[in-house]
Amino acid sequence: METNKNVWIMEIKPELNFEVIGQVYVYQYLMQQDVKKGILKKKEPSVYRVKMEANKVEEINVSKEIRLAILCEEAEKFLKDFCDDKNIEVFCDRIRKIR
């Protein structure tokens, strides 16, 4: 998703866990690699065309800051704290304190 200031890489899961945190990091890495390899094609300076599902083409301005986000229903506090420390936005209904 793209906003005026950022390109957001988002993942939606029922629960915040190690797997979903790893997923957003891998998606970020893959996007950065696609830019380096020229897979994301330049349309004009710093704007890239991305072929999406069903042959829909979307433009993404990769000169914007890439932000990571996870949407979930539930999270353990220590994982939410980890994400906060790593600048991963977590949007969650309930935070559980286990540790």
Number of C-alpha atoms within 10 A of each C-alpha: 10 16 10 7 12 17 18 17 19 19 16 13 13 12 18 24 15 9 10 20 18 11 15 19 14 12 15 18 11 12 17 15 13 13 15 10 10 11 14 20 16 17 12 9 9 13 16 20 17 16 14 10 7 6 8 8 11 11 16 20 21 20 13 16 12 16 18 22 19 21 19 19 14 18 22 16 16 14 18 21 14 12 18 12 10 10 12 20 17 20 16 16 11 13 15 12 10 7 6
